[in-house]
């Protein structure tokens, strides 16, 4: 790949690059998850319905569906001058800006269907940016020693942007309304686009910069309009189907969610004996569409069952905290300014310290032990919200809770990314990492979508006790995955 030549750059240049890419992907994430949940709560939307909105974050879980397209196709105009990876990143940033601006101008939430449409589009383009950036990262840094620093730099950018978006949007919204809160973050999210547009031409690129930019912008507008039209049609069909079967904000979705969560594991267990016997020439292994994913299970065989079980539960605490921590703080009578202050001045340094330590220990020490440390930290990061719930609102309480939560999940996330990156076959970096990182959030985000229903049954304290216990439960899998090794490649 042409852009793999970037590996010759000095390490500091590579770290700066991934700090920027992490920042690009992190800014919009809070805006369709945590900030949106708080916005809906302020507009009087019920907690069960807010829980359903958490299912928007399920979209990144299925990014493996369109990840192969980013390897096969180029973005017209952009790719000709800047190369495949940067071309997709630039298109994604345009999609992020347009979607967030649309969310800003519909910030009154008079139509929840419209709010959901633009939230889904924002999630889609954010995820597409991550797919391109992750594939490039694995190509540039294939070893554990290289992954640690680059993962830390990427997460520094990602988490600092998430915190800046959450803090900045809430403070602006408290002073000037939700529309301005979203517009400010949309403008900040657009900053990396002109910076990338000013970078040098790809080694195999051709043509002039301005022609490539103009062609790319025209193609991007067409692609963005098409994606909005497709999303509208699919969304309309889903809402009609949900209404037909009686799903509403009074529906207890928990039992259905638990059944759905078991489907991937059952299907995989049934298919593994067949996958293990496939020869190199089998269509399932050579197919551009499913070959990268079949390869993952062919290499790890039956060990892939405990590996995927571990992957599916490890980020539980992080996701469930995002789903209901802000509604909890709202219910505990904290103001938007108090929440925004904690998310800015407290969360950012705490998260960056956690990421730095996680990246460092993930690169230097035995991963199984470091994954255990991350799981324990995640559990404590959730349980701290039980303490917050029972304490009178104060700056001290929200500061301590936010600091511990962000440190714990920053450390956990950095170690986990190193682990996932080492499971990937370098032959299929984009598709396999997209599958693994997406699968990692399938179960947590399904459960998060039913979070409102669960909270209605056991309260906020019970919800965070439960979510912390689920994070700790990931350690049960460690003895089974510690020695999992990929099968040697065949002829």
Secondary structure, DSSP 8 states (H G I E B T S, - for coil): -GGGGGGGS-HHHHHHHHHHHHHHHHHHHGGGTHHHHHHHHHTT--HHHHHHHGGGGGGGGGTHHHHHHHHH---TTHHHHH-HHHHHHHHHHHHHHHHHHHHHHTTT-S-HHHHHHHHHHHHHHHHHHHHHHHHHHHHH--SHHHHHHHHHHHHHHHHHHHHHHHHHHHHHHHHH-HHHHHHHHHHHHHHHHHHHHTS---TT--S-HHHHHHHHHHHHHHHHHHHHHHHHHHHHHHHHHHHHTT--TT---HHHHHHHHHHHHHHHHHHHHHHHT--TT-HHHH-TTTHHHHHHHHHHTTHHHHHHHHHHHHTHHHHHHHHHHHHHHHHTT--HHHHHHIIIIIHHHHHHHHHHHHHHHHHHS-HHHHHHHHHHHHHHHHHHHHHHHHS---HHHHHHHHHHHHHHHHHHHHHHHHHHHHHS-GGGHHHHHHHHHHHTTHHHHHHHHTHHHHHHHHHHHHHHHHHHHHHHGGGGGHHHHTT--------
